[in-house]
Amino acid sequence: MKKKYISLLFLLIFNLSFSQIVANYDSYQFCYSYSLSFEEYDILNNDNLNGNPVSIDNTITGTTGNVTLNIVYTYGIYNYNINPNGSISVSIDDSIYRPEVILKYQICDKLNPTNCDAATVTITVTAEAIVAEDDKFIDIDGANGNPNAGNV
């Protein structure tokens, strides 16, 4: 009987101490425009715990996740929010243009909180394309002009 308890204890300790958590690096593009300064990214979609997808507790649906998510560092990000589904909404700091912004996060196993891994999210910022469109004005007197002909 003693041998069974020792074997079970060894198996339990072995499983807890060797659960593998992997946070993978992410790369996204953000097209900055004055009308859109918030974007949402699913940063957990390529991370796993023991080969299974990771998730955090979702307060809206009531589902329980298997990891905790913490933001460790940001560069060039004005504001961020961890959404109930585990995605991150970020707002780019538009006071200074940066071609890249960075967010570093850490996920930890809820059953073994010291079992953690971190990854970096790199967001390449591009500017919204400027589109020049032809303007057409009709009924303009070439000799006298028209101060209200239109706005270019």
N, CA, C and O atoms as a GROMACS GRO file, in nm:
protein
  608
    1MET      N    1   0.081  -0.118   0.000
    1MET     CA    2   0.000   0.000   0.000
    1MET      C    3   0.087   0.126   0.000
    1MET      O    4   0.055   0.223  -0.068
    2LYS      N    5   0.196   0.124   0.076
    2LYS     CA    6   0.285   0.239   0.084
    2LYS      C    7   0.346   0.268  -0.052
    2LYS      O    8   0.366   0.384  -0.087
    3LYS      N    9   0.376   0.166  -0.128
    3LYS     CA   10   0.437   0.180  -0.260
    3LYS      C   11   0.341   0.253  -0.356
    3LYS      O   12   0.385   0.335  -0.436
    4LYS      N   13   0.212   0.224  -0.348
    4LYS     CA   14   0.114   0.289  -0.434
    4LYS      C   15   0.108   0.439  -0.404
    4LYS      O   16   0.100   0.520  -0.496
    5TYR      N   17   0.110   0.477  -0.274
    5TYR     CA   18   0.106   0.618  -0.238
    5TYR      C   19   0.229   0.692  -0.288
    5TYR      O   20   0.218   0.804  -0.337
    6ILE      N   21   0.344   0.631  -0.276
    6ILE     CA   22   0.468   0.693  -0.323
    6ILE      C   23   0.464   0.709  -0.474
    6ILE      O   24   0.503   0.814  -0.526
    7SER      N   25   0.417   0.608  -0.545
    7SER     CA   26   0.406   0.616  -0.691
    7SER      C   27   0.308   0.726  -0.732
    7SER      O   28   0.335   0.802  -0.825
    8LEU      N   29   0.196   0.734  -0.665
    8LEU     CA   30   0.096   0.834  -0.696
    8LEU      C   31   0.149   0.975  -0.666
    8LEU      O   32   0.128   1.068  -0.745
    9LEU      N   33   0.218   0.990  -0.554
    9LEU     CA   34   0.275   1.118  -0.518
    9LEU      C   35   0.382   1.159  -0.619
    9LEU      O   36   0.386   1.276  -0.660
   10PHE      N   37   0.467   1.066  -0.660
   10PHE     CA   38   0.570   1.095  -0.760
   10PHE      C   39   0.505   1.136  -0.892
   10PHE      O   40   0.549   1.232  -0.955
   11LEU      N   41   0.402   1.065  -0.932
   11LEU     CA   42   0.332   1.097  -1.057
   11LEU      C   43   0.268   1.236  -1.050
   11LEU      O   44   0.275   1.311  -1.147
   12LEU      N   45   0.207   1.270  -0.938
   12LEU     CA   46   0.145   1.400  -0.920
   12LEU      C   47   0.248   1.512  -0.924
   12LEU      O   48   0.228   1.612  -0.992
   13ILE      N   49   0.358   1.496  -0.852
   13ILE     CA   50   0.465   1.597  -0.852
   13ILE      C   51   0.528   1.608  -0.989
   13ILE      O   52   0.555   1.718  -1.036
   14PHE      N   53   0.550   1.496  -1.054
   14PHE     CA   54   0.610   1.497  -1.187
   14PHE      C   55   0.521   1.572  -1.286
   14PHE      O   56   0.571   1.651  -1.366
   15ASN      N   57   0.391   1.548  -1.282
   15ASN     CA   58   0.298   1.615  -1.373
   15ASN      C   59   0.288   1.764  -1.345
   15ASN      O   60   0.285   1.843  -1.440
   16LEU      N   61   0.284   1.805  -1.219
   16LEU     CA   62   0.271   1.945  -1.187
   16LEU      C   63   0.398   2.024  -1.221
   16LEU      O   64   0.389   2.136  -1.270
   17SER      N   65   0.512   1.967  -1.195
   17SER     CA   66   0.635   2.043  -1.215
   17SER      C   67   0.682   2.043  -1.360
   17SER      O   68   0.769   2.123  -1.394
   18PHE      N   69   0.628   1.960  -1.444
   18PHE     CA   70   0.672   1.957  -1.582
   18PHE      C   71   0.562   1.993  -1.682
   18PHE      O   72   0.573   1.962  -1.801
   19SER      N   73   0.455   2.058  -1.633
   19SER     CA   74   0.355   2.104  -1.729
   19SER      C   75   0.420   2.214  -1.812
   19SER      O   76   0.486   2.304  -1.758
   20GLN      N   77   0.400   2.207  -1.940
   20GLN     CA   78   0.469   2.298  -2.030
   20GLN      C   79   0.376   2.410  -2.075
   20GLN      O   80   0.269   2.386  -2.131
   21ILE      N   81   0.419   2.533  -2.048
   21ILE     CA   82   0.344   2.650  -2.090
   21ILE      C   83   0.428   2.724  -2.194
   21ILE      O   84   0.548   2.745  -2.174
   22VAL      N   85   0.364   2.762  -2.304
   22VAL     CA   86   0.436   2.829  -2.412
   22VAL      C   87   0.359   2.952  -2.456
   22VAL      O   88   0.245   2.943  -2.502
   23ALA      N   89   0.424   3.068  -2.442
   23ALA     CA   90   0.371   3.193  -2.494
   23ALA      C   91   0.452   3.225  -2.620
   23ALA      O   92   0.574   3.246  -2.611
   24ASN      N   93   0.388   3.229  -2.734
   24ASN     CA   94   0.458   3.253  -2.860
   24ASN      C   95   0.451   3.401  -2.900
   24ASN      O   96   0.354   3.471  -2.869
   25TYR      N   97   0.555   3.444  -2.967
   25TYR     CA   98   0.561   3.583  -3.014
   25TYR      C   99   0.452   3.608  -3.119
   25TYR      O  100   0.416   3.519  -3.196
   26ASP      N  101   0.402   3.731  -3.119
   26ASP     CA  102   0.297   3.770  -3.212
   26ASP      C  103   0.343   3.892  -3.291
   26ASP      O  104   0.422   3.973  -3.243
   27SER      N  105   0.293   3.903  -3.412
   27SER     CA  106   0.325   4.018  -3.497
   27SER      C  107   0.198   4.060  -3.570
   27SER      O  108   0.131   3.979  -3.633
   28TYR      N  109   0.166   4.190  -3.561
   28TYR     CA  110   0.046   4.243  -3.624
   28TYR      C  111   0.079   4.373  -3.696
   28TYR      O  112   0.186   4.430  -3.677
   29GLN      N  113  -0.015   4.419  -3.778
   29GLN     CA  114  -0.004   4.549  -3.844
   29GLN      C  115  -0.118   4.636  -3.797
   29GLN      O  116  -0.230   4.589  -3.777
   30PHE      N  117  -0.088   4.763  -3.779
   30PHE     CA  118  -0.187   4.861  -3.737
   30PHE      C  119  -0.182   4.974  -3.837
   30PHE      O  120  -0.079   5.040  -3.851
   31CYS      N  121  -0.291   4.998  -3.905
   31CYS     CA  122  -0.298   5.109  -4.000
   31CYS      C  123  -0.358   5.227  -3.926
   31CYS      O  124  -0.478   5.231  -3.899
   32TYR      N  125  -0.273   5.325  -3.895
   32TYR     CA  126  -0.317   5.439  -3.816
   32TYR      C  127  -0.396   5.536  -3.901
   32TYR      O  128  -0.356   5.572  -4.011
   33SER      N  129  -0.509   5.576  -3.849
   33SER     CA  130  -0.588   5.682  -3.910
   33SER      C  131  -0.649   5.763  -3.797
   33SER      O  132  -0.659   5.714  -3.684
   34TYR      N  133  -0.688   5.884  -3.826
   34TYR     CA  134  -0.747   5.967  -3.720
   34TYR      C  135  -0.884   5.919  -3.679
   34TYR      O  136  -0.933   5.954  -3.572
   35SER      N  137  -0.948   5.839  -3.763
   35SER     CA  138  -1.081   5.789  -3.729
   35SER      C  139  -1.074   5.659  -3.649
   35SER      O  140  -1.172   5.622  -3.584
   36LEU      N  141  -0.962   5.589  -3.653
   36LEU     CA  142  -0.948   5.461  -3.584
   36LEU      C  143  -0.816   5.459  -3.509
   36LEU      O  144  -0.710   5.454  -3.571
   37SER      N  145  -0.822   5.463  -3.376
   37SER     CA  146  -0.698   5.458  -3.301
   37SER      C  147  -0.697   5.342  -3.202
   37SER      O  148  -0.600   5.326  -3.127
   38PHE      N  149  -0.802   5.260  -3.201
   38PHE     CA  150  -0.808   5.142  -3.115
   38PHE      C  151  -0.815   5.018  -3.203
   38PHE      O  152  -0.890   5.016  -3.301
   39GLU      N  153  -0.740   4.917  -3.170
   39GLU     CA  154  -0.743   4.792  -3.247
   39GLU      C  155  -0.737   4.676  -3.148
   39GLU      O  156  -0.677   4.687  -3.042
   40GLU      N  157  -0.801   4.564  -3.185
   40GLU     CA  158  -0.806   4.448  -3.097
   40GLU      C  159  -0.723   4.334  -3.157
   40GLU      O  160  -0.732   4.305  -3.276
   41TYR      N  161  -0.643   4.269  -3.072
   41TYR     CA  162  -0.556   4.159  -3.116
   41TYR      C  163  -0.576   4.038  -3.026
   41TYR      O  164  -0.582   4.051  -2.904
   42ASP      N  165  -0.587   3.920  -3.086
   42ASP     CA  166  -0.600   3.796  -3.011
   42ASP      C  167  -0.460   3.740  -2.988
   42ASP      O  168  -0.410   3.663  -3.070
   43ILE      N  169  -0.398   3.778  -2.878
   43ILE     CA  170  -0.259   3.739  -2.854
   43ILE      C  171  -0.244   3.599  -2.795
   43ILE      O  172  -0.134   3.544  -2.794
   44LEU      N  173  -0.352   3.540  -2.747
   44LEU     CA  174  -0.343   3.407  -2.687
   44LEU      C  175  -0.369   3.294  -2.787
   44LEU      O  176  -0.355   3.176  -2.752
   45ASN      N  177  -0.405   3.327  -2.910
   45ASN     CA  178  -0.449   3.223  -3.005
   45ASN      C  179  -0.338   3.125  -3.044
   45ASN      O  180  -0.369   3.017  -3.094
   46ASN      N  181  -0.211   3.159  -3.022
   46ASN     CA  182  -0.104   3.067  -3.058
   46ASN      C  183  -0.025   3.020  -2.935
   46ASN      O  184   0.084   2.965  -2.949
   47ASP      N  185  -0.078   3.043  -2.815
   47ASP     CA  186  -0.014   2.999  -2.692
   47ASP      C  187  -0.079   2.871  -2.643
   47ASP      O  188  -0.195   2.844  -2.673
   48ASN      N  189  -0.002   2.791  -2.566
   48ASN     CA  190  -0.061   2.666  -2.519
   48ASN      C  191  -0.006   2.624  -2.384
   48ASN      O  192   0.101   2.668  -2.342
   49LEU      N  193  -0.081   2.538  -2.319
   49LEU     CA  194  -0.045   2.477  -2.192
   49LEU      C  195  -0.060   2.327  -2.210
   49LEU      O  196  -0.171   2.277  -2.230
   50ASN      N  197   0.050   2.256  -2.202
   50ASN     CA  198   0.051   2.111  -2.226
   50ASN      C  199  -0.008   2.075  -2.362
   50ASN      O  200  -0.074   1.972  -2.376
   51GLY      N  201   0.017   2.159  -2.460
   51GLY     CA  202  -0.030   2.133  -2.596
   51GLY      C  203  -0.174   2.174  -2.622
   51GLY      O  204  -0.223   2.158  -2.734
   52ASN      N  205  -0.242   2.227  -2.522
   52ASN     CA  206  -0.381   2.270  -2.537
   52ASN      C  207  -0.389   2.422  -2.541
   52ASN      O  208  -0.304   2.490  -2.482
   53PRO      N  209  -0.490   2.477  -2.609
   53PRO     CA  210  -0.505   2.622  -2.614
   53PRO      C  211  -0.522   2.681  -2.474
   53PRO      O  212  -0.579   2.617  -2.385
   54VAL      N  213  -0.474   2.804  -2.456
   54VAL     CA  214  -0.490   2.871  -2.327
   54VAL      C  215  -0.608   2.967  -2.333
   54VAL      O  216  -0.647   3.013  -2.440
   55SER      N  217  -0.663   2.996  -2.215
   55SER     CA  218  -0.770   3.095  -2.205
   55SER      C  219  -0.766   3.154  -2.065
   55SER      O  220  -0.712   3.094  -1.972
   56ILE      N  221  -0.824   3.272  -2.052
   56ILE     CA  222  -0.835   3.335  -1.921
   56ILE      C  223  -0.981   3.328  -1.876
   56ILE      O  224  -1.070   3.297  -1.956
   57ASP      N  225  -1.004   3.358  -1.748
   57ASP     CA  226  -1.142   3.361  -1.698
   57ASP      C  227  -1.221   3.467  -1.774
   57ASP      O  228  -1.176   3.580  -1.790
   58ASN      N  229  -1.340   3.429  -1.820
   58ASN     CA  230  -1.425   3.521  -1.893
   58ASN      C  231  -1.542   3.559  -1.803
   58ASN      O  232  -1.630   3.477  -1.776
   59THR      N  233  -1.542   3.684  -1.758
   59THR     CA  234  -1.646   3.729  -1.665
   59THR      C  235  -1.782   3.744  -1.731
   59THR      O  236  -1.884   3.745  -1.662
   60ILE      N  237  -1.785   3.756  -1.864
   60ILE     CA  238  -1.912   3.773  -1.935
   60ILE      C  239  -1.981   3.638  -1.955
   60ILE      O  240  -2.100   3.623  -1.926
   61THR      N  241  -1.905   3.538  -2.005
   61THR     CA  242  -1.965   3.407  -2.030
   61THR      C  243  -1.960   3.316  -1.908
   61THR      O  244  -2.030   3.215  -1.904
   62GLY      N  245  -1.876   3.350  -1.809
   62GLY     CA  246  -1.864   3.267  -1.690
   62GLY      C  247  -1.772   3.148  -1.707
   62GLY      O  248  -1.764   3.063  -1.618
   63THR      N  249  -1.701   3.139  -1.820
   63THR     CA  250  -1.609   3.027  -1.840
   63THR      C  251  -1.480   3.050  -1.761
   63THR      O  252  -1.435   3.163  -1.743
   64THR      N  253  -1.423   2.940  -1.716
   64THR     CA  254  -1.300   2.944  -1.638
   64THR      C  255  -1.182   2.914  -1.728
   64THR      O  256  -1.184   2.816  -1.804
   65GLY      N  257  -1.081   2.996  -1.721
   65GLY     CA  258  -0.962   2.977  -1.803
   65GLY      C  259  -0.858   2.892  -1.731
   65GLY      O  260  -0.873   2.858  -1.614
   66ASN      N  261  -0.751   2.859  -1.805
   66ASN     CA  262  -0.645   2.778  -1.748
   66ASN      C  263  -0.517   2.857  -1.720
   66ASN      O  264  -0.421   2.802  -1.666
   67VAL      N  265  -0.514   2.987  -1.757
   67VAL     CA  266  -0.397   3.071  -1.731
   67VAL      C  267  -0.440   3.209  -1.682
   67VAL      O  268  -0.555   3.249  -1.697
   68THR      N  269  -0.344   3.280  -1.624
   68THR     CA  270  -0.362   3.422  -1.595
   68THR      C  271  -0.279   3.499  -1.696
   68THR      O  272  -0.178   3.449  -1.746
   69LEU      N  273  -0.321   3.619  -1.726
   69LEU     CA  274  -0.254   3.704  -1.826
   69LEU      C  275  -0.219   3.837  -1.762
   69LEU      O  276  -0.304   3.904  -1.704
   70ASN      N  277  -0.092   3.876  -1.775
   70ASN     CA  278  -0.046   4.003  -1.721
   70ASN      C  279   0.038   4.075  -1.826
   70ASN      O  280   0.116   4.013  -1.898
   71ILE      N  281   0.020   4.206  -1.835
   71ILE     CA  282   0.102   4.288  -1.923
   71ILE      C  283   0.227   4.326  -1.844
   71ILE      O  284   0.217   4.379  -1.733
   72VAL      N  285   0.343   4.299  -1.902
   72VAL     CA  286   0.470   4.323  -1.834
   72VAL      C  287   0.532   4.456  -1.874
   72VAL      O  288   0.592   4.525  -1.792
   73TYR      N  289   0.516   4.493  -2.003
   73TYR     CA  290   0.586   4.611  -2.055
   73TYR      C  291   0.516   4.659  -2.181
   73TYR      O  292   0.467   4.578  -2.260
   74THR      N  293   0.511   4.791  -2.201
   74THR     CA  294   0.461   4.846  -2.326
   74THR      C  295   0.555   4.956  -2.373
   74THR      O  296   0.618   5.024  -2.292
   75TYR      N  297   0.563   4.974  -2.504
   75TYR     CA  298   0.640   5.082  -2.564
   75TYR      C  299   0.558   5.139  -2.680
   75TYR      O  300   0.527   5.068  -2.775
   76GLY      N  301   0.524   5.269  -2.670
   76GLY     CA  302   0.451   5.334  -2.777
   76GLY      C  303   0.302   5.308  -2.776
   76GLY      O  304   0.230   5.349  -2.867
   77ILE      N  305   0.254   5.241  -2.674
   77ILE     CA  306   0.112   5.212  -2.663
   77ILE      C  307   0.053   5.308  -2.560
   77ILE      O  308   0.096   5.312  -2.445
   78TYR      N  309  -0.045   5.384  -2.603
   78TYR     CA  310  -0.105   5.487  -2.518
   78TYR      C  311  -0.192   5.424  -2.408
   78TYR      O  312  -0.188   5.466  -2.293
   79ASN      N  313  -0.269   5.325  -2.446
   79ASN     CA  314  -0.362   5.264  -2.353
   79ASN      C  315  -0.388   5.121  -2.399
   79ASN      O  316  -0.380   5.092  -2.519
   80TYR      N  317  -0.417   5.032  -2.307
   80TYR     CA  318  -0.452   4.895  -2.343
   80TYR      C  319  -0.558   4.843  -2.248
   80TYR      O  320  -0.574   4.892  -2.136
   81ASN      N  321  -0.629   4.741  -2.295
   81ASN     CA  322  -0.733   4.680  -2.215
   81ASN      C  323  -0.731   4.530  -2.242
   81ASN      O  324  -0.728   4.488  -2.357
   82ILE      N  325  -0.734   4.450  -2.136
   82ILE     CA  326  -0.747   4.305  -2.152
   82ILE      C  327  -0.896   4.274  -2.157
   82ILE      O  328  -0.968   4.296  -2.060
   83ASN      N  329  -0.942   4.224  -2.270
   83ASN     CA  330  -1.084   4.194  -2.290
   83ASN      C  331  -1.120   4.060  -2.226
   83ASN      O  332  -1.032   3.976  -2.205
   84PRO      N  333  -1.249   4.038  -2.196
   84PRO     CA  334  -1.291   3.913  -2.132
   84PRO      C  335  -1.254   3.786  -2.210
   84PRO      O  336  -1.238   3.680  -2.150
   85ASN      N  337  -1.240   3.797  -2.342
   85ASN     CA  338  -1.205   3.678  -2.421
   85ASN      C  339  -1.055   3.656  -2.431
   85ASN      O  340  -1.010   3.563  -2.498
   86GLY      N  341  -0.976   3.740  -2.365
   86GLY     CA  342  -0.830   3.723  -2.366
   86GLY      C  343  -0.760   3.804  -2.473
   86GLY      O  344  -0.637   3.806  -2.478
   87SER      N  345  -0.836   3.872  -2.557
   87SER     CA  346  -0.772   3.957  -2.657
   87SER      C  347  -0.732   4.089  -2.590
   87SER      O  348  -0.777   4.120  -2.480
   88ILE      N  349  -0.648   4.164  -2.657
   88ILE     CA  350  -0.599   4.290  -2.606
   88ILE      C  351  -0.643   4.401  -2.701
   88ILE      O  352  -0.626   4.389  -2.823
   89SER      N  353  -0.701   4.507  -2.647
   89SER     CA  354  -0.730   4.626  -2.727
   89SER      C  355  -0.622   4.728  -2.694
   89SER      O  356  -0.595   4.756  -2.578
   90VAL      N  357  -0.560   4.782  -2.798
   90VAL     CA  358  -0.454   4.880  -2.776
   90VAL      C  359  -0.486   5.010  -2.848
   90VAL      O  360  -0.551   5.011  -2.952
   91SER      N  361  -0.438   5.118  -2.790
   91SER     CA  362  -0.447   5.249  -2.852
   91SER      C  363  -0.304   5.298  -2.871
   91SER      O  364  -0.226   5.301  -2.777
   92ILE      N  365  -0.272   5.336  -2.994
   92ILE     CA  366  -0.138   5.380  -3.027
   92ILE      C  367  -0.122   5.526  -2.985
   92ILE      O  368  -0.213   5.607  -3.003
   93ASP      N  369  -0.005   5.559  -2.928
   93ASP     CA  370   0.026   5.697  -2.890
   93ASP      C  371   0.051   5.777  -3.016
   93ASP      O  372   0.153   5.758  -3.082
   94ASP      N  373  -0.043   5.867  -3.050
   94ASP     CA  374  -0.030   5.941  -3.175
   94ASP      C  375   0.048   6.071  -3.159
   94ASP      O  376   0.064   6.145  -3.256
   95SER      N  377   0.099   6.099  -3.039
   95SER     CA  378   0.176   6.222  -3.024
   95SER      C  379   0.316   6.208  -3.082
   95SER      O  380   0.378   6.307  -3.121
   96ILE      N  381   0.367   6.086  -3.089
   96ILE     CA  382   0.499   6.059  -3.147
   96ILE      C  383   0.484   5.941  -3.241
   96ILE      O  384   0.437   5.834  -3.200
   97TYR      N  385   0.523   5.959  -3.368
   97TYR     CA  386   0.512   5.847  -3.462
   97TYR      C  387   0.622   5.745  -3.435
   97TYR      O  388   0.740   5.780  -3.424
   98ARG      N  389   0.584   5.622  -3.425
   98ARG     CA  390   0.680   5.511  -3.410
   98ARG      C  391   0.642   5.406  -3.515
   98ARG      O  392   0.525   5.370  -3.526
   99PRO      N  393   0.739   5.356  -3.589
   99PRO     CA  394   0.707   5.254  -3.688
   99PRO      C  395   0.670   5.120  -3.625
   99PRO      O  396   0.608   5.035  -3.690
  100GLU      N  397   0.710   5.100  -3.499
  100GLU     CA  398   0.676   4.977  -3.428
  100GLU      C  399   0.642   5.010  -3.283
  100GLU      O  400   0.704   5.097  -3.221
  101VAL      N  401   0.543   4.941  -3.232
  101VAL     CA  402   0.512   4.949  -3.090
  101VAL      C  403   0.518   4.808  -3.033
  101VAL      O  404   0.500   4.710  -3.105
  102ILE      N  405   0.544   4.800  -2.903
  102ILE     CA  406   0.569   4.669  -2.842
  102ILE      C  407   0.485   4.653  -2.716
  102ILE      O  408   0.465   4.747  -2.639
  103LEU      N  409   0.438   4.533  -2.697
  103LEU     CA  410   0.367   4.495  -2.576
  103LEU      C  411   0.421   4.359  -2.535
  103LEU      O  412   0.418   4.265  -2.614
  104LYS      N  413   0.471   4.348  -2.412
  104LYS     CA  414   0.520   4.220  -2.362
  104LYS      C  415   0.422   4.170  -2.258
  104LYS      O  416   0.382   4.244  -2.168
  105TYR      N  417   0.384   4.042  -2.269
  105TYR     CA  418   0.288   3.985  -2.175
  105TYR      C  419   0.341   3.854  -2.119
  105TYR      O  420   0.432   3.792  -2.174
  106GLN      N  421   0.282   3.814  -2.006
  106GLN     CA  422   0.320   3.689  -1.942
  106GLN      C  423   0.194   3.609  -1.911
  106GLN      O  424   0.095   3.664  -1.862
  107ILE      N  425   0.198   3.479  -1.940
  107ILE     CA  426   0.090   3.390  -1.900
  107ILE      C  427   0.144   3.292  -1.797
  107ILE      O  428   0.258   3.247  -1.807
  108CYS      N  429   0.062   3.261  -1.698
  108CYS     CA  430   0.100   3.167  -1.592
  108CYS      C  431  -0.008   3.062  -1.575
  108CYS      O  432  -0.128   3.092  -1.583
  109ASP      N  433   0.034   2.940  -1.551
  109ASP     CA  434  -0.057   2.829  -1.525
  109ASP      C  435  -0.133   2.857  -1.396
  109ASP      O  436  -0.071   2.885  -1.293
  110LYS      N  437  -0.266   2.851  -1.399
  110LYS     CA  438  -0.345   2.879  -1.279
  110LYS      C  439  -0.323   2.775  -1.171
  110LYS      O  440  -0.332   2.807  -1.052
  111LEU      N  441  -0.295   2.650  -1.209
  111LEU     CA  442  -0.273   2.546  -1.109
  111LEU      C  443  -0.133   2.549  -1.050
  111LEU      O  444  -0.111   2.499  -0.940
  112ASN      N  445  -0.040   2.608  -1.122
  112ASN     CA  446   0.098   2.618  -1.078
  112ASN      C  447   0.148   2.758  -1.114
  112ASN      O  448   0.215   2.774  -1.216
  113PRO      N  449   0.116   2.860  -1.033
  113PRO     CA  450   0.140   3.000  -1.068
  113PRO      C  451   0.286   3.038  -1.092
  113PRO      O  452   0.314   3.145  -1.147
  114THR      N  453   0.380   2.953  -1.053
  114THR     CA  454   0.521   2.983  -1.081
  114THR      C  455   0.563   2.932  -1.219
  114THR      O  456   0.674   2.959  -1.265
  115ASN      N  457   0.474   2.858  -1.284
  115ASN     CA  458   0.500   2.806  -1.419
  115ASN      C  459   0.450   2.911  -1.519
  115ASN      O  460   0.331   2.917  -1.548
  116CYS      N  461   0.542   2.994  -1.570
  116CYS     CA  462   0.505   3.107  -1.654
  116CYS      C  463   0.592   3.113  -1.779
  116CYS      O  464   0.700   3.054  -1.784
  117ASP      N  465   0.544   3.183  -1.877
  117ASP     CA  466   0.623   3.213  -1.996
  117ASP      C  467   0.579   3.351  -2.046
  117ASP      O  468   0.464   3.391  -2.028
  118ALA      N  469   0.671   3.421  -2.109
  118ALA     CA  470   0.642   3.555  -2.160
  118ALA      C  471   0.668   3.560  -2.309
  118ALA      O  472   0.746   3.482  -2.363
  119ALA      N  473   0.600   3.652  -2.374
  119ALA     CA  474   0.618   3.672  -2.518
  119ALA      C  475   0.599   3.820  -2.549
  119ALA      O  476   0.542   3.895  -2.470
  120THR      N  477   0.647   3.857  -2.666
  120THR     CA  478   0.637   3.996  -2.710
  120THR      C  479   0.544   4.005  -2.829
  120THR      O  480   0.548   3.922  -2.920
  121VAL      N  481   0.461   4.108  -2.828
  121VAL     CA  482   0.374   4.139  -2.942
  121VAL      C  483   0.435   4.262  -3.009
  121VAL      O  484   0.450   4.367  -2.946
  122THR      N  485   0.470   4.248  -3.136
  122THR     CA  486   0.523   4.360  -3.212
  122THR      C  487   0.416   4.405  -3.310
  122THR      O  488   0.365   4.325  -3.389
  123ILE      N  489   0.384   4.533  -3.306
  123ILE     CA  490   0.282   4.588  -3.395
  123ILE      C  491   0.350   4.690  -3.485
  123ILE      O  492   0.401   4.792  -3.438
  124THR      N  493   0.349   4.662  -3.615
  124THR     CA  494   0.405   4.754  -3.713
  124THR      C  495   0.297   4.856  -3.748
  124THR      O  496   0.186   4.820  -3.788
  125VAL      N  497   0.332   4.983  -3.732
  125VAL     CA  498   0.236   5.091  -3.755
  125VAL      C  499   0.258   5.148  -3.894
  125VAL      O  500   0.368   5.189  -3.928
  126THR      N  501   0.153   5.150  -3.972
  126THR     CA  502   0.158   5.212  -4.105
  126THR      C  503   0.056   5.325  -4.110
  126THR      O  504  -0.042   5.324  -4.037
  127ALA      N  505   0.081   5.420  -4.196
  127ALA     CA  506  -0.011   5.532  -4.209
  127ALA      C  507  -0.121   5.498  -4.308
  127ALA      O  508  -0.100   5.422  -4.402
  128GLU      N  509  -0.236   5.556  -4.284
  128GLU     CA  510  -0.346   5.539  -4.376
  128GLU      C  511  -0.309   5.604  -4.510
  128GLU      O  512  -0.251   5.713  -4.512
  129ALA      N  513  -0.342   5.539  -4.618
  129ALA     CA  514  -0.309   5.593  -4.751
  129ALA      C  515  -0.383   5.724  -4.776
  129ALA      O  516  -0.501   5.738  -4.743
  130ILE      N  517  -0.311   5.818  -4.834
  130ILE     CA  518  -0.373   5.945  -4.871
  130ILE      C  519  -0.426   5.930  -5.012
  130ILE      O  520  -0.353   5.892  -5.103
  131VAL      N  521  -0.552   5.961  -5.030
  131VAL     CA  522  -0.615   5.947  -5.160
  131VAL      C  523  -0.654   6.085  -5.211
  131VAL      O  524  -0.735   6.154  -5.150
  132ALA      N  525  -0.596   6.123  -5.322
  132ALA     CA  526  -0.632   6.250  -5.386
  132ALA      C  527  -0.731   6.219  -5.497
  132ALA      O  528  -0.705   6.136  -5.584
  133GLU      N  529  -0.844   6.286  -5.493
  133GLU     CA  530  -0.946   6.263  -5.594
  133GLU      C  531  -0.964   6.388  -5.678
  133GLU      O  532  -0.954   6.500  -5.628
  134ASP      N  533  -0.990   6.367  -5.806
  134ASP     CA  534  -1.014   6.479  -5.896
  134ASP      C  535  -1.140   6.553  -5.857
  134ASP      O  536  -1.242   6.493  -5.822
  135ASP      N  537  -1.132   6.687  -5.864
  135ASP     CA  538  -1.249   6.772  -5.837
  135ASP      C  539  -1.300   6.825  -5.970
  135ASP      O  540  -1.222   6.862  -6.057
  136LYS      N  541  -1.430   6.828  -5.985
  136LYS     CA  542  -1.490   6.879  -6.108
  136LYS      C  543  -1.579   6.996  -6.074
  136LYS      O  544  -1.667   6.987  -5.988
  137PHE      N  545  -1.556   7.106  -6.143
  137PHE     CA  546  -1.638   7.225  -6.124
  137PHE      C  547  -1.701   7.260  -6.258
  137PHE      O  548  -1.635   7.255  -6.362
  138ILE      N  549  -1.826   7.296  -6.256
  138ILE     CA  550  -1.895   7.331  -6.380
  138ILE      C  551  -1.948   7.474  -6.370
  138ILE      O  552  -1.960   7.531  -6.261
  139ASP      N  553  -1.976   7.528  -6.483
  139ASP     CA  554  -2.033   7.663  -6.492
  139ASP      C  555  -1.944   7.769  -6.428
  139ASP      O  556  -1.992   7.852  -6.350
  140ILE      N  557  -1.816   7.767  -6.461
  140ILE     CA  558  -1.725   7.869  -6.410
  140ILE      C  559  -1.691   7.964  -6.525
  140ILE      O  560  -1.650   7.921  -6.633
  141ASP      N  561  -1.708   8.089  -6.500
  141ASP     CA  562  -1.678   8.193  -6.599
  141ASP      C  563  -1.528   8.219  -6.594
  141ASP      O  564  -1.477   8.269  -6.494
  142GLY      N  565  -1.458   8.186  -6.699
  142GLY     CA  566  -1.314   8.201  -6.703
  142GLY      C  567  -1.270   8.346  -6.700
  142GLY      O  568  -1.158   8.373  -6.655
  143ALA      N  569  -1.351   8.440  -6.744
  143ALA     CA  570  -1.313   8.581  -6.746
  143ALA      C  571  -1.331   8.645  -6.609
  143ALA      O  572  -1.245   8.721  -6.564
  144ASN      N  573  -1.440   8.614  -6.542
  144ASN     CA  574  -1.469   8.680  -6.414
  144ASN      C  575  -1.435   8.594  -6.293
  144ASN      O  576  -1.418   8.647  -6.183
  145GLY      N  577  -1.425   8.462  -6.311
  145GLY     CA  578  -1.398   8.374  -6.197
  145GLY      C  579  -1.520   8.358  -6.109
  145GLY      O  580  -1.626   8.415  -6.136
  146ASN      N  581  -1.507   8.281  -6.005
  146ASN     CA  582  -1.616   8.260  -5.912
  146ASN      C  583  -1.554   8.227  -5.776
  146ASN      O  584  -1.495   8.120  -5.762
  147PRO      N  585  -1.565   8.313  -5.677
  147PRO     CA  586  -1.504   8.286  -5.546
  147PRO      C  587  -1.568   8.170  -5.472
  147PRO      O  588  -1.510   8.119  -5.376
  148ASN      N  589  -1.685   8.126  -5.514
  148ASN     CA  590  -1.753   8.012  -5.450
  148ASN      C  591  -1.756   7.891  -5.543
  148ASN      O  592  -1.852   7.814  -5.543
  149ALA      N  593  -1.651   7.875  -5.622
  149ALA     CA  594  -1.650   7.766  -5.721
  149ALA      C  595  -1.645   7.629  -5.654
  149ALA      O  596  -1.703   7.534  -5.705
  150GLY      N  597  -1.578   7.617  -5.543
  150GLY     CA  598  -1.569   7.487  -5.477
  150GLY      C  599  -1.449   7.482  -5.384
  150GLY      O  600  -1.369   7.576  -5.379
  151ASN      N  601  -1.437   7.374  -5.314
  151ASN     CA  602  -1.328   7.356  -5.219
  151ASN      C  603  -1.243   7.239  -5.265
  151ASN      O  604  -1.293   7.127  -5.280
  152VAL      N  605  -1.116   7.263  -5.287
  152VAL     CA  606  -1.027   7.156  -5.329
  152VAL      C  607  -0.952   7.108  -5.209
  152VAL      O  608  -0.870   7.017  -5.219
   0.00000   0.00000   0.00000
